[in-house]
């Protein structure tokens, strides 16, 4: 039996969170061209803005979730693997296209 295929741009589950400090930048991210207004600092660490319930770099359409800074995406995003334990955990927690996160924000 073959493993299921995961299509990140029709899922985006890993890009959703109600935690505003979900994605911290690492030393490896120094020098990446990320928009300054998409980041914030707290206690000496830099985070990507998730105040709207998903990564500020995420561009959503009806059936696609695409990274607006893909070539410069943070190291944590680069390390995230489709179909990994972390991927499946994000899908369970957030739903495909963040449906569970968005339900909570709207409700």
Secondary structure per residue as TSV (DSSP state, phi and psi in degrees):
chain	resnum	aa	ss	phi	psi
A	1	X	-	360.0	132.4
A	2	X	-	-84.8	154.7
A	3	X	-	-72.0	147.1
A	4	X	-	-65.8	148.3
A	5	X	-	-87.0	140.8
A	6	X	-	-116.0	126.0
A	7	X	-	-110.9	103.0
A	8	X	G	-59.0	-37.4
A	9	X	G	-76.1	-10.5
A	10	X	G	-106.6	6.7
A	11	X	T	-117.6	-71.1
A	12	X	-	68.0	8.3
A	13	X	G	-54.7	-35.3
A	14	X	G	-71.4	-11.9
A	15	X	G	-96.5	5.3
A	16	X	B	-113.6	141.2
A	17	X	-	-169.4	146.8
A	18	X	S	-89.3	-5.0
A	19	X	-	-86.1	114.3
A	20	X	T	-65.5	-17.0
A	21	X	T	-108.5	33.4
A	22	X	S	-65.7	-36.5
A	23	X	-	-126.8	105.1
A	24	X	B	-96.0	141.7
A	25	X	-	-79.1	146.2
A	26	X	-	-108.9	170.9
A	27	X	G	-54.9	-35.3
A	28	X	G	-63.0	-17.3
A	29	X	G	-87.8	-6.5
A	30	X	T	-58.1	128.0
A	31	X	T	90.6	-5.8
A	32	X	-	-71.1	141.1
A	33	X	-	-82.1	80.7
A	34	X	-	-108.2	136.8
A	35	X	-	-58.4	128.3
A	36	X	G	-58.4	-34.3
A	37	X	G	-76.0	-2.3
A	38	X	G	-98.3	2.1
A	39	X	E	-121.9	157.4
A	40	X	E	-146.1	156.3
A	41	X	E	-110.4	144.5
A	42	X	E	-152.9	126.7
A	43	X	T	52.2	40.1
A	44	X	T	79.2	6.6
A	45	X	E	-117.9	151.3
A	46	X	E	-107.6	132.2
A	47	X	E	-122.2	153.3
A	48	X	E	-83.6	138.8
A	49	X	-	-67.9	122.8
A	50	X	-	-121.9	20.9
A	51	X	T	-62.5	-20.5
A	52	X	T	-92.6	5.1
A	53	X	S	99.3	-6.6
A	54	X	B	-150.3	169.9
A	55	X	-	-58.8	133.3
A	56	X	T	-62.3	-20.8
A	57	X	T	-83.0	-7.9
A	58	X	E	-79.5	126.8
A	59	X	E	-104.1	119.8
A	60	X	E	-106.8	136.9
A	61	X	-	-126.3	-172.4
A	62	X	S	-56.8	-39.7
A	63	X	S	-131.9	17.2
A	64	X	-	-138.2	145.6
A	65	X	E	-129.5	104.8
A	66	X	E	-119.2	141.6
A	67	X	E	-78.6	124.1
A	68	X	T	-78.7	-9.8
A	69	X	T	-128.1	32.6
A	70	X	G	-48.9	-46.7
A	71	X	G	-65.2	-25.3
A	72	X	G	-113.0	14.9
A	73	X	-	-57.0	150.5
A	74	X	-	-62.2	160.3
A	75	X	H	-58.1	-40.6
A	76	X	H	-59.4	-36.6
A	77	X	H	-70.9	-38.5
A	78	X	H	-63.5	-35.0
A	79	X	H	-80.1	-18.2
A	80	X	-	-71.1	127.5
A	81	X	-	-113.1	131.1
A	82	X	T	-59.2	131.5
A	83	X	T	85.2	-3.1
A	84	X	S	-72.4	171.4
A	85	X	H	-54.3	-44.8
A	86	X	H	-64.3	-38.1
A	87	X	H	-61.7	-50.7
A	88	X	H	-63.3	-35.8
A	89	X	H	-64.6	-42.2
A	90	X	H	-64.4	-39.7
A	91	X	H	-64.0	-44.2
A	92	X	H	-63.1	-41.1
A	93	X	H	-76.2	-41.2
A	94	X	H	-107.1	-21.8
A	95	X	-	78.4	159.1
A	96	X	G	-64.2	136.9
A	97	X	G	57.2	26.7
A	98	X	G	64.8	26.3
A	99	X	H	-55.3	-37.3
A	100	X	H	-73.5	-36.4
A	101	X	H	-67.5	-45.9
A	102	X	H	-66.5	-34.1
A	103	X	H	-60.5	-42.3
A	104	X	H	-69.3	-37.7
A	105	X	H	-68.4	-42.0
A	106	X	H	-74.0	-38.1
A	107	X	-	-67.3	360.0
